Structures are given as C-alpha cells and as structure tokens.
Amino acid sequence: MLFVQEALEQSTHEGVAGYHASLYPAGKLVADLTAGIGADLIALAGRGPALGFELDPVRADYARHNVSVHGLDATVFTADCLEGDWEFEFAIADPARRVDGRRTLDPSEFEPDPVLLAERFVNLRMGVMKLSPLLPDDILTSLGVGLEFVSFGGECREALVFAGSEAPHGRSAVHVGSGERLTSSDAPVGASEPAAYLFDCDPALVRAHAVGTLCSRHGLAPLGDSIGYLTGPDLVKSPWLRSYRIRYSGKGDAKTTKRALRDLDARVFEVKQRGVKADPARLMKELAYGGSTPLSLALWTDGPSVRHLLLEAV
Ligand SMILES: C[S@@+](CC[C@H](N)C(=O)[O-])C[C@H]1O[C@@H](n2cnc3c(N)ncnc32)[C@H](O)[C@@H]1O
C-alpha cells in the first residue's frame, strides 16, 4: 500500500472500516465522498460496488493503488464531492478535521463542510458521516436523524451521523468487536455504596447515554456520581464492561488504604479515576507498598467526598 503520513493518521482502522461497509445493503453502489488513501473505500469495494471522491490528486492516486493491490475495483474521481449531481443512493463521508496540520474541533473548519454534506444526505437513501465523538450533542444531532458512538479497541473511536430516507433513527452505541448495539435511555439512580463487583463501562456506552440500558439488562447500578462506574452483587461478563472484584472499599484517605494494602498483602499498580481530578503519580507514591497481589485503585465520588476501592480484575 502507499501512504501519505497525514492521510494515514486520519484513515479509518481496518476493523472499523469493515463495520462501516456492513451498514449498507448488499449489492448497492456506495460512494466514499472523502476517500483519502482509501481505507474505507477498500472495505466498501470488498463488500460490493463502490466509488470514491478525493480532492487531493496524490491521495486519489494512492487510493486507486491501495484498492487495486487488494485485488478490488473502485473508480476514484479526483474531484470535489460536493460539485455535480450525485448518481448514487448510499454514501459515507469522513470530513478532514485538520487545518494546516493541526487538529480542529470546529466543524466549520472541517472539509468538506458537514452542514453542506448533511443538506445533501437527506436526499439519499442513507448517508453516513464520521465525526469526532468529542463534538457536542447539539451539533451532531443537527446533522442527521440517527447517531451512533463506535467502540473499538476499548475506545470511543467516532460518532456516526445517519441521514436519508432509510437512515436509522435515535441514539445508540455499537461495539464493533461483538456487534452488540445498545440504545440510549435514562440512567437509573446511583448506589451510594458499592456491592461485590465494580464494572468499568466502555466509553462509547457512556458517550451514547446508553449506560442505563446495560444496567437494566444486568441488574446493575451506577456507583455514586462517578459516570461510568457500575456496581452489582454478581459477576457480569459483557463486551461493554471491564469487571473487577472489590477487595476493599473505604474513604479516600491514602493512609487507610495503605493499611488495607498491608492486610491484603497487595500493591497498587494503577490508579483509575472517574469524575475525580487526583494526581495518580502522587497517590502511587503515597501508597507505595510492595505486597504480592497487584490491585487497581479506583477513585469515585459520592457528593463531595472521594472514596477508594481496591480492585482485582476478573
Ligand atoms: C479524514 S480523510 C478521509 C480518510 C478516509 N476515510 C480513510 O479511511 O482513508 C478526509 C479526506 O477528505 C478529502 N477532502 C476534503 N474535502 C473534500 C471534498 N470536498 N471532496 C473530496 N474530498 C475531500 C481530504 O483531502 C482528505 O483526504
């Protein structure tokens, strides 16, 4: 394959590109409006008829090359995707989020302009726009009817905005590895004390406001005010959760937690925090104790008070 560094850095991971391609009906032509060096286009061409647009002639050439070295076929036009009529009913766009080499979170600086894309997507059967999950909800929802937050490799990689007559509506999180999708719902009331297990939620689930859906499914409750920590009496295995047995729960005081470490013959190898701004390096120093069992220290909040948990991954 051939790469341009900046375009490679912005390209979609193969696993996520495969997910994007799976969103379209079999056998239908899909246009990649922002082909870059072709990561999404390769996945689209692997599933069926595909074509691409790319403004930059070098990237367009590389996209053609990269598609062909995969033994696939897709026409790539060196052109502005917003010019001319669209002779296709399905499209994907991944607007560039860099200006002069620096990242921007201002959608009016993205290229092509998401607002102009959204105006044309309404006339398609389905247009999908890949955007940063860091953009505020009101901007994302103004661009389409459906919104999906994509989890891949334990990260919330992107927000996908859906528009067009066949676009899915509503808000959800999708876990690419397992294919699970959870729709958003209200979060249940938080527990002020932890039960036997702590669960660390996938960031895409939190971003999609879908934590409540997972809680109802597994009988879990959010822990205190710390968005993203859940607790429950039984072990739950889910692609959305990292699960821990709680070995110690106490106030947020390093001396007391150090005593607990001694009692457990344990040491802290990582500090996890949600909604707390502590200095993990300082805490690790304060808690220095070389017990034999490696545990995670989790900081969580209930109102103004910070609390400590010692956790064993299960
Ligand atoms: C984020 S990259 C796309 C990466 C691509 N999805 C991939 O996986 O390789 C965005 C690309 O859109 C191109 N672009 C920007 N404005 C465009 C326009 N109006 N028409 C076509 N391409 C455009 C940029 O040159 C850049 O290569």
The ligand as an SDF file (V2000), in Angstrom:
LIG
                    3D

 27 29  0  0  0  0  0  0  0  0999 V2000
  -10.2760   12.1310    7.0860 C   0  0  0  0  0  0  0  0  0  0  0  0
   -9.7330   11.9240    5.4560 S   0  0  0  0  0  0  0  0  0  0  0  0
  -10.6130   10.5010    4.9280 C   0  0  0  0  0  0  0  0  0  0  0  0
   -9.9850    9.2270    5.3400 C   0  0  0  0  0  0  0  0  0  0  0  0
  -10.6450    8.0100    4.7450 C   0  0  0  0  0  0  0  0  0  0  0  0
  -11.9620    7.7900    5.3100 N   0  0  0  0  0  0  0  0  0  0  0  0
   -9.7850    6.7910    5.0080 C   0  0  0  0  0  0  0  0  0  0  0  0
  -10.2370    5.9290    5.7570 O   0  0  0  0  0  0  0  0  0  0  0  0
   -8.6800    6.7200    4.4710 O   0  0  0  0  0  0  0  0  0  0  0  0
  -10.6030   13.1870    4.6210 C   0  0  0  0  0  0  0  0  0  0  0  0
  -10.2240   13.3560    3.1540 C   0  0  0  0  0  0  0  0  0  0  0  0
  -11.1990   14.1660    2.5160 O   0  0  0  0  0  0  0  0  0  0  0  0
  -10.5560   14.8940    1.4920 C   0  0  0  0  0  0  0  0  0  0  0  0
  -11.4560   16.0110    1.1250 N   0  0  0  0  0  0  0  0  0  0  0  0
  -11.6310   17.1860    1.7730 C   0  0  0  0  0  0  0  0  0  0  0  0
  -12.5980   17.9170    1.1650 N   0  0  0  0  0  0  0  0  0  0  0  0
  -13.0330   17.1740    0.1090 C   0  0  0  0  0  0  0  0  0  0  0  0
  -14.0180   17.3730   -0.8790 C   0  0  0  0  0  0  0  0  0  0  0  0
  -14.7600   18.4980   -0.9170 N   0  0  0  0  0  0  0  0  0  0  0  0
  -14.2090   16.4090   -1.8050 N   0  0  0  0  0  0  0  0  0  0  0  0
  -13.4730   15.2780   -1.7890 C   0  0  0  0  0  0  0  0  0  0  0  0
  -12.5190   15.0260   -0.8700 N   0  0  0  0  0  0  0  0  0  0  0  0
  -12.3030   15.9590    0.0840 C   0  0  0  0  0  0  0  0  0  0  0  0
   -9.2320   15.2870    2.1030 C   0  0  0  0  0  0  0  0  0  0  0  0
   -8.2670   15.5640    1.1030 O   0  0  0  0  0  0  0  0  0  0  0  0
   -8.8840   14.0440    2.9250 C   0  0  0  0  0  0  0  0  0  0  0  0
   -8.0360   13.1780    2.2430 O   0  0  0  0  0  0  0  0  0  0  0  0
  1  2  1  0
  2  3  1  0
  2 10  1  0
  3  4  1  0
  4  5  1  0
  5  6  1  0
  5  7  1  0
  7  8  2  0
  7  9  1  0
 10 11  1  0
 11 12  1  0
 11 26  1  0
 12 13  1  0
 13 14  1  0
 13 24  1  0
 14 15  1  0
 14 23  1  0
 15 16  2  0
 16 17  1  0
 17 18  1  0
 17 23  2  0
 18 19  1  0
 18 20  2  0
 20 21  1  0
 21 22  2  0
 22 23  1  0
 24 25  1  0
 24 26  1  0
 26 27  1  0
M  CHG  2   2   1   9  -1
M  END
$$$$
